[in-house]
Amino acid sequence: MKNMKPKTVLVTGAARGLGLELVRHHLQRGDHVAAWVRSSGPALEALRSASPQLLVMQADISRTVQVRQAADTLKQHWQQLDILYNNAGIYRAADLADLAETDLDQLSSMYEINAVGALRVAQQMLPLLHDGSVILNVSSEAGSLGQCWRKSEYAYAMSKAALNMGSLILSRAVKEQGIRVFVVHPGYLKTEMGGPGATDDTAERAACLAQITLNPQKIPADRIYIDHLGQPLPW
Ligand SMILES: NC(=O)c1ccc[n+]([C@@H]2O[C@H](COP(=O)([O-])OP(=O)(O)OC[C@H]3O[C@@H](n4cnc5c(N)ncnc54)[C@H](OP(=O)(O)O)[C@@H]3O)[C@@H](O)[C@H]2O)c1
């Protein structure tokens, strides 16, 4: 660990769940980490007390002004960004309902976070990205058109499918600059979002995602939508 050059790493949605574990993983590696949160929590504050290389910043990724302000603050600390995890996202269990009972007015607010949020952050951070930088957008198998099995959850699945498309376009746009973009299904995580039926250990999956961002060259250049092990998923 000590011989590895520290990375600069930005994680959104970092106060709990997968985001918190990504922060913890990279701090343990000795990296410099910016944790973006809507509001911090005790676990992140404990890390902040113990880790001088951790910056905690407030940003609701559905608000362009807040994202821009957080990005401007980060640019005062760092000249470049090596790894961006667009992790923040929301889910509503109430969407496990027939179309007749689905509140379609909620769809656009979920879209603003799950689909557009990642692009908002990437847009502001582009000036700090460089040849070798990696963007990992946390999506879901729910965003796959090719293997869709659902009969409900319109808002979540549609928002993640849109994130997949945004990620694909971005990956093509920044390819010449040597920036890799991945869009990843992390598994069925034991987090607040995953709920009681979840099967996958969140810290273990955070470590898997870090393997991807730290070793992007191990994944074929045309492979963008992947699982936590870097295996391709059907768009
Ligand atoms: N859990 C699963 O089984 C599963 C499966 C597939 C994909 N995913 C994806 O994995 C990612 C992480 O999920 P998780 O399981 O760790 O969920 P989680 O425990 O619910 O955590 C989600 C995080 O996103 C933050 N967030 C939500 N809306 C935000 C906004 N507008 N601006 C900034 N931050 C916001 C939350 O902040 P607050 O604390 O302020 O609410 C929270 O820190 C999500 O993108 C999710 O869709 C999860």
The ligand as an SDF file (V2000), in Angstrom:
LIG
                    3D

 48 52  0  0  0  0  0  0  0  0999 V2000
  -28.5780   -1.1340   -2.8620 N   0  0  0  0  0  0  0  0  0  0  0  0
  -28.6330   -1.8700   -3.9540 C   0  0  0  0  0  0  0  0  0  0  0  0
  -28.9790   -3.0620   -3.9090 O   0  0  0  0  0  0  0  0  0  0  0  0
  -28.2990   -1.2670   -5.2800 C   0  0  0  0  0  0  0  0  0  0  0  0
  -28.4180   -2.0630   -6.4230 C   0  0  0  0  0  0  0  0  0  0  0  0
  -28.0720   -1.5190   -7.6580 C   0  0  0  0  0  0  0  0  0  0  0  0
  -27.6070   -0.2290   -7.7240 C   0  0  0  0  0  0  0  0  0  0  0  0
  -27.5100    0.5300   -6.6060 N   0  0  0  0  0  0  0  0  0  0  0  0
  -27.0300    1.8950   -6.7340 C   0  0  0  0  0  0  0  0  0  0  0  0
  -25.9070    2.0740   -5.8870 O   0  0  0  0  0  0  0  0  0  0  0  0
  -25.8060    3.4480   -5.4830 C   0  0  0  0  0  0  0  0  0  0  0  0
  -25.6400    3.5130   -3.9840 C   0  0  0  0  0  0  0  0  0  0  0  0
  -26.7820    2.9210   -3.4040 O   0  0  0  0  0  0  0  0  0  0  0  0
  -26.8450    2.5050   -1.8580 P   0  0  0  0  0  0  0  0  0  0  0  0
  -27.3970    1.1340   -1.8380 O   0  0  0  0  0  0  0  0  0  0  0  0
  -25.5750    2.8180   -1.1760 O   0  0  0  0  0  0  0  0  0  0  0  0
  -28.0180    3.4860   -1.4090 O   0  0  0  0  0  0  0  0  0  0  0  0
  -28.2680    4.2950   -0.0450 P   0  0  0  0  0  0  0  0  0  0  0  0
  -27.7480    3.5470    1.0990 O   0  0  0  0  0  0  0  0  0  0  0  0
  -29.6930    4.6680   -0.1080 O   0  0  0  0  0  0  0  0  0  0  0  0
  -27.3610    5.5930   -0.2520 O   0  0  0  0  0  0  0  0  0  0  0  0
  -27.6220    6.4910   -1.2820 C   0  0  0  0  0  0  0  0  0  0  0  0
  -26.7880    7.7280   -1.0930 C   0  0  0  0  0  0  0  0  0  0  0  0
  -27.0850    8.6460   -2.1650 O   0  0  0  0  0  0  0  0  0  0  0  0
  -27.2850    9.9260   -1.5750 C   0  0  0  0  0  0  0  0  0  0  0  0
  -28.1710   10.7690   -2.3670 N   0  0  0  0  0  0  0  0  0  0  0  0
  -29.4520   10.5280   -2.7320 C   0  0  0  0  0  0  0  0  0  0  0  0
  -29.9500   11.5690   -3.4160 N   0  0  0  0  0  0  0  0  0  0  0  0
  -28.9570   12.5000   -3.4680 C   0  0  0  0  0  0  0  0  0  0  0  0
  -28.8570   13.7890   -4.0190 C   0  0  0  0  0  0  0  0  0  0  0  0
  -29.8860   14.3700   -4.6550 N   0  0  0  0  0  0  0  0  0  0  0  0
  -27.6890   14.4440   -3.9020 N   0  0  0  0  0  0  0  0  0  0  0  0
  -26.6660   13.8980   -3.2560 C   0  0  0  0  0  0  0  0  0  0  0  0
  -26.6860   12.6750   -2.6920 N   0  0  0  0  0  0  0  0  0  0  0  0
  -27.8300   12.0000   -2.7980 C   0  0  0  0  0  0  0  0  0  0  0  0
  -27.8950    9.6350   -0.2170 C   0  0  0  0  0  0  0  0  0  0  0  0
  -27.7510   10.7760    0.5890 O   0  0  0  0  0  0  0  0  0  0  0  0
  -28.7250   11.0860    1.8310 P   0  0  0  0  0  0  0  0  0  0  0  0
  -28.0850   10.3540    2.9800 O   0  0  0  0  0  0  0  0  0  0  0  0
  -28.6870   12.5600    1.9650 O   0  0  0  0  0  0  0  0  0  0  0  0
  -30.0810   10.5560    1.4790 O   0  0  0  0  0  0  0  0  0  0  0  0
  -27.0600    8.4510    0.2250 C   0  0  0  0  0  0  0  0  0  0  0  0
  -25.8440    8.8620    0.7840 O   0  0  0  0  0  0  0  0  0  0  0  0
  -27.0820    4.1180   -6.0080 C   0  0  0  0  0  0  0  0  0  0  0  0
  -26.7980    4.8090   -7.2050 O   0  0  0  0  0  0  0  0  0  0  0  0
  -27.9970    2.9530   -6.2920 C   0  0  0  0  0  0  0  0  0  0  0  0
  -28.9810    3.2410   -7.2650 O   0  0  0  0  0  0  0  0  0  0  0  0
  -27.8310    0.0450   -5.3880 C   0  0  0  0  0  0  0  0  0  0  0  0
  1  2  1  0
  2  3  2  0
  2  4  1  0
  4  5  1  0
  4 48  2  0
  5  6  2  0
  6  7  1  0
  7  8  2  0
  8  9  1  0
  8 48  1  0
  9 10  1  0
  9 46  1  0
 10 11  1  0
 11 12  1  0
 11 44  1  0
 12 13  1  0
 13 14  1  0
 14 15  2  0
 14 16  1  0
 14 17  1  0
 17 18  1  0
 18 19  2  0
 18 20  1  0
 18 21  1  0
 21 22  1  0
 22 23  1  0
 23 24  1  0
 23 42  1  0
 24 25  1  0
 25 26  1  0
 25 36  1  0
 26 27  1  0
 26 35  1  0
 27 28  2  0
 28 29  1  0
 29 30  1  0
 29 35  2  0
 30 31  1  0
 30 32  2  0
 32 33  1  0
 33 34  2  0
 34 35  1  0
 36 37  1  0
 36 42  1  0
 37 38  1  0
 38 39  2  0
 38 40  1  0
 38 41  1  0
 42 43  1  0
 44 45  1  0
 44 46  1  0
 46 47  1  0
M  CHG  2   8   1  16  -1
M  END
$$$$
